[in-house]
Amino acid sequence: MKHRRTTRRQAAAAGGAAVALLGAAVTFQSANASDDVERFEVKTLSATAAGNLASSLGERLDATDSAGAYYDAESRTLVVNVVDEEAAETVRRAGGRARVVEHSLAELKSARETLKDRATMPGTSWAVDPVTNKVVVTADRTVQGASWERLTRVVEGLGGKAELKRSAGAFKPFVAGGDAITTGGGRCSLGFNVLRDGRPHFLTAGHCGQAGSTWSAGQGGTPFGTMVDSRFPGDDFALVRYDRDVSRPSAVNLYNGTGQRITRAADAAVGMRVVRSGSTTQVSDGRVTGLDATVNYGDGQIVEGLIQTDVCAEPGDSGGSLFADDAAIGLTSGGSGDCTNGGVTFFQPVTEALAAYGARIG
């Protein structure tokens, strides 16, 4: 039988200094850890391998035992938040670095539900930040007056489980970014070439168009594809079927005369270094800062399950590729700011889109 609550109180009693060290991703051993920790080797991992390990451990750990994970790029290790020593041993056996925290994933998800019920308003987003072990709520510049006061009260009511931040820009889908693709008067970007039922297609953002719309490589160009499905809001991905025989390498344009070959899809991990390619601002890079983010673009356009990053993007970059080395990670959805001042940008996980369409990278 597990004695979770007792173990958790013992871990909390280790003191604030230990928690401070954890926030900096410094090697941590629980007050209850004993010498058994030395029996397990912490694996050195690439960012994508860490993402895969995080997904595997997420299936094995209960939401009341764990609280997310993040990639420590300096040590190249996966740090997994847990609330008791039994879960910590599961992490160590798998090669991860266990970190005992105060709030479980179930508690943080409950905080998200409170935000959804009491603070859903345009110009806001929230995502679990495993580094701080909190739900980070971000309000853009349009959240003012009574809305700001209500949001502040709700976040304060969640105590240490949430914190409130400001974004200088306004959240919006990047309508209007890889290679440019156009339909009618709109421009977006191609995400990744894929195969579905043996036929060539590509992924882009759902908010870029509707099923039945035709797409070309430039304004006024001959259409080469038809959008067969579009999902937005809720999700933000779409599938376009190639109708003509055109060059369609499994690669991302780096806008320097070369391309990055893409051979697979992978899940994101907090702390992972990622690169974005889009037709407006071309190539930018940064880090994943949150997972399973909810963003409210206004006018009822709420999207859930997004990857939150500090990578910049601008209108026209929508649908464009987010990748890490040869792995497809996401499709550009929207955000705030620009590539002069920076901001927050959200991406649709590509693994979800592939699963929905029964497609694969290719």
C-alpha positions in Angstrom: 0.0 0.0 0.0 1.2 3.5 -0.9 1.6 6.1 1.9 1.5 9.1 -0.5 0.3 11.8 1.9 2.8 11.0 4.7 5.7 10.8 2.2 4.6 14.1 0.7 4.6 15.9 4.0 8.1 14.5 4.7 9.3 15.7 1.4 7.9 19.2 2.0 9.6 19.3 5.4 13.0 19.2 3.6 12.8 23.0 3.5 12.5 26.0 1.2 16.2 25.8 0.3 15.7 22.5 -1.5 12.8 23.9 -3.4 14.9 26.9 -4.5 17.5 24.5 -5.9 14.9 22.6 -7.8 13.7 25.7 -9.6 17.2 26.0 -11.0 17.2 22.4 -12.2 20.1 21.5 -9.9 20.7 17.9 -9.0 18.2 17.0 -6.2 17.9 14.1 -3.8 14.8 13.8 -1.7 15.2 13.9 2.1 13.8 10.3 2.0 15.9 9.2 -0.9 18.6 7.2 0.9 21.6 5.6 -0.9 19.3 3.7 -3.2 19.3 6.7 -5.6 22.9 5.8 -6.5 21.7 2.5 -7.9 20.1 4.3 -10.9 21.9 6.1 -13.6 20.4 9.3 -15.0 20.4 9.1 -18.8 22.0 11.7 -21.0 19.4 12.4 -23.6 18.7 14.5 -26.7 15.7 16.9 -26.5 13.5 14.6 -28.6 14.6 11.5 -26.7 13.6 13.3 -23.5 10.2 14.1 -24.9 9.7 10.4 -25.7 10.7 9.4 -22.2 8.4 12.0 -20.7 5.5 10.6 -22.7 6.3 7.0 -21.7 6.6 8.0 -18.0 3.4 10.0 -18.3 1.5 6.8 -19.2 3.0 4.9 -16.2 2.6 7.6 -13.5 -0.8 8.5 -12.0 -1.8 12.2 -12.2 -1.8 12.2 -8.4 1.8 11.0 -8.3 3.4 13.2 -10.9 3.4 16.9 -12.0 4.9 17.1 -15.4 8.5 17.1 -16.7 11.0 19.3 -18.4 14.3 19.0 -20.3 17.4 20.4 -18.6 19.4 21.4 -21.7 22.6 22.1 -19.7 22.8 18.6 -18.2 20.9 17.0 -21.1 18.6 15.1 -18.7 14.8 14.8 -18.2 13.6 16.2 -14.9 10.3 14.6 -13.8 8.2 16.2 -11.0 6.7 13.7 -8.5 5.0 14.1 -5.1 6.2 10.9 -3.4 9.2 8.6 -3.2 7.5 5.6 -4.9 6.9 7.6 -8.0 10.4 9.0 -7.8 11.9 5.5 -7.9 9.8 4.8 -11.1 11.4 7.8 -12.7 14.9 6.9 -11.6 14.5 3.4 -12.9 13.6 4.8 -16.3 16.7 7.0 -16.4 15.0 10.3 -15.5 15.9 12.8 -12.7 13.1 12.8 -10.0 12.2 16.0 -8.4 9.8 16.2 -5.4 7.3 19.1 -5.7 4.3 20.4 -3.8 1.5 20.3 -6.4 0.5 17.2 -8.3 -0.6 17.2 -11.9 -4.2 16.5 -10.8 -4.1 19.6 -8.6 -2.7 21.7 -11.4 -5.4 20.4 -13.8 -8.0 21.3 -11.2 -6.6 24.8 -11.2 -6.9 24.9 -15.0 -10.6 23.9 -14.7 -11.2 26.7 -12.2 -9.7 29.1 -14.7 -11.8 27.7 -17.5 -15.0 28.0 -15.4 -14.3 31.4 -13.9 -11.8 33.3 -16.1 -12.5 32.4 -19.7 -12.1 35.7 -21.6 -10.4 36.9 -24.8 -6.7 37.7 -24.6 -5.8 35.1 -22.0 -3.9 31.8 -22.0 -2.8 29.3 -19.4 -0.4 26.4 -19.3 1.3 24.2 -16.7 4.9 25.2 -16.1 6.7 22.2 -14.6 9.8 24.3 -13.7 7.8 26.5 -11.3 5.2 23.7 -10.6 2.4 26.3 -11.3 -0.1 27.1 -13.9 1.1 30.3 -15.6 -1.7 32.5 -16.7 -0.9 35.1 -19.3 -3.0 38.2 -20.1 -2.4 40.2 -23.2 -2.7 44.0 -23.4 -6.5 43.9 -24.2 -7.3 42.5 -20.8 -8.2 45.7 -18.8 -10.5 47.1 -16.2 -13.1 44.7 -14.7 -11.7 41.8 -16.8 -8.2 42.3 -15.3 -9.6 42.6 -11.8 -11.7 39.4 -12.2 -8.7 37.5 -13.6 -6.5 38.7 -10.8 -9.0 37.5 -8.1 -9.3 34.1 -9.7 -5.6 33.6 -9.9 -5.1 34.8 -6.3 -7.8 32.4 -5.2 -5.7 29.5 -6.5 -2.9 30.4 -4.1 0.5 28.9 -4.9 -0.9 26.8 -7.8 -1.0 29.7 -10.3 0.7 32.9 -11.2 -0.3 35.8 -13.4 1.9 37.4 -16.1 1.4 40.1 -18.7 2.1 40.0 -22.5 2.8 43.3 -24.2 1.1 42.3 -27.4 -2.3 40.9 -28.3 -3.1 37.2 -28.9 -4.2 36.5 -32.4 -4.0 33.7 -34.9 -1.2 34.4 -37.4 -3.4 34.5 -40.5 -2.3 36.1 -43.7 3.8 31.2 -43.0 8.3 27.0 -44.2 7.1 28.0 -47.7 4.2 30.4 -48.5 0.9 28.9 -49.5 -2.1 31.0 -50.6 -5.8 30.6 -51.0 -8.0 33.5 -52.3 -6.6 36.6 -50.6 -5.0 34.8 -47.6 -1.5 33.6 -47.0 -0.2 30.9 -44.6 2.7 28.5 -44.5 3.1 24.9 -45.3 3.9 22.8 -42.2 5.1 19.3 -43.1 4.6 17.0 -46.1 2.9 13.7 -45.1 1.5 10.6 -46.6 -2.1 9.5 -46.0 -3.3 6.2 -47.5 -0.3 6.2 -49.7 -1.2 9.7 -51.2 0.8 12.9 -50.7 -0.7 15.6 -48.5 0.6 18.4 -46.3 -0.3 19.8 -42.9 -1.0 23.5 -42.1 -3.0 25.4 -39.5 -6.8 24.9 -39.3 -7.6 28.6 -39.0 -6.0 29.2 -42.4 -8.9 27.9 -44.4 -11.9 25.7 -44.8 -12.4 22.2 -46.3 -12.7 22.5 -50.1 -10.4 25.6 -50.4 -7.7 25.3 -53.1 -4.1 26.2 -52.5 -1.2 27.4 -54.6 2.5 28.4 -54.1 1.9 32.1 -54.7 -0.7 34.7 -55.2 -2.4 34.0 -58.5 -0.5 30.8 -59.0 -2.0 27.5 -60.4 -3.6 25.6 -57.5 -1.8 22.4 -56.6 -3.8 21.2 -53.6 -7.3 21.0 -52.0 -7.9 21.3 -48.2 -9.8 18.1 -47.3 -10.3 18.8 -43.6 -9.9 21.8 -41.3 -10.2 21.8 -37.5 -10.5 25.2 -35.7 -11.2 26.3 -33.0 -10.7 23.6 -30.4 -7.7 22.3 -32.4 -5.7 24.2 -35.1 -4.7 21.8 -37.9 -5.7 21.1 -41.4 -4.9 18.6 -44.2 -4.3 19.5 -47.8 -4.2 16.9 -50.6 -1.8 17.4 -53.4 -3.7 17.4 -56.7 -0.7 17.9 -59.0 2.7 16.3 -59.2 5.0 18.9 -57.6 8.2 18.7 -55.6 7.4 17.8 -52.0 10.5 16.9 -50.1 10.2 15.9 -46.4 12.2 18.9 -45.4 11.8 22.4 -43.9 13.0 25.5 -45.7 15.9 27.2 -43.7 15.8 30.3 -46.0 19.6 30.1 -46.6 19.6 27.9 -49.6 19.4 24.7 -47.6 16.7 22.7 -45.9 16.4 20.6 -42.7 15.4 17.0 -43.5 12.4 15.8 -41.5 12.2 12.0 -40.9 9.8 11.6 -37.9 7.4 13.3 -35.6 8.0 13.8 -31.8 6.3 15.2 -28.8 7.6 18.5 -27.3 9.2 18.8 -23.8 9.5 21.9 -21.7 13.0 23.2 -22.1 13.4 21.7 -25.6 15.2 24.0 -28.1 13.0 24.3 -31.2 13.2 26.1 -34.5 10.3 27.7 -36.5 10.2 28.3 -40.2 7.6 30.6 -41.8 7.1 32.6 -44.9 6.9 36.0 -43.2 9.8 36.0 -40.7 11.6 32.9 -42.1 13.6 31.2 -39.3 13.6 31.8 -35.6 14.4 29.6 -32.6 13.8 29.4 -28.9 12.5 27.1 -26.1 9.4 25.3 -25.2 8.0 26.9 -22.1 4.7 25.1 -21.6 2.5 22.2 -22.7 -1.2 21.6 -23.0 -1.8 25.4 -23.2 -5.2 26.9 -23.7 -5.4 30.2 -25.5 -8.4 32.4 -26.1 -8.0 34.4 -29.4 -11.4 36.1 -28.9 -14.7 35.8 -30.9 -15.1 32.3 -29.5 -11.8 31.1 -30.9 -10.5 29.0 -28.0 -7.8 26.4 -28.8 -6.6 23.8 -26.3 -3.6 21.4 -26.0 -1.1 23.7 -27.6 2.7 24.0 -27.2 3.7 27.3 -25.6 7.1 28.8 -26.6 9.2 32.0 -26.6 9.8 31.6 -30.3 8.7 34.7 -32.2 6.3 34.7 -35.2 4.2 37.1 -37.1 1.1 37.1 -39.4 1.7 34.9 -42.4 3.8 32.4 -40.4 0.6 30.4 -39.5 0.8 26.7 -40.3 4.6 26.9 -40.6 6.9 24.2 -39.2 8.2 23.9 -35.6 10.9 21.3 -35.4 13.9 20.0 -33.4 16.7 18.5 -35.5 15.0 16.0 -37.9 11.8 15.7 -35.8 8.5 17.5 -36.7 7.1 19.0 -33.5 4.3 21.5 -34.2 2.4 23.8 -36.5 2.3 27.6 -35.9 -1.0 28.7 -34.5 -0.8 32.2 -33.0 0.4 34.4 -30.2 1.4 37.9 -29.3 4.3 40.2 -30.1 6.6 40.0 -33.2 10.2 39.2 -34.2 11.4 42.7 -33.2 10.1 42.7 -29.6 9.5 39.0 -29.0 6.4 37.5 -27.4 4.6 34.3 -26.7 3.8 31.9 -29.6 1.6 28.8 -29.6 1.9 25.7 -31.8 -0.4 22.8 -32.5 1.3 19.5 -31.7 2.0 17.7 -35.0 1.6 14.2 -33.4 -2.1 15.0 -32.7 -2.7 16.0 -36.3 -1.0 12.9 -37.6 -3.0 10.6 -35.3 -6.3 12.4 -36.3 -5.7 11.9 -40.0 -3.9 8.5 -39.9 -1.0 10.1 -41.7 2.8 9.9 -41.3 5.7 12.1 -42.1 7.0 11.6 -45.6 
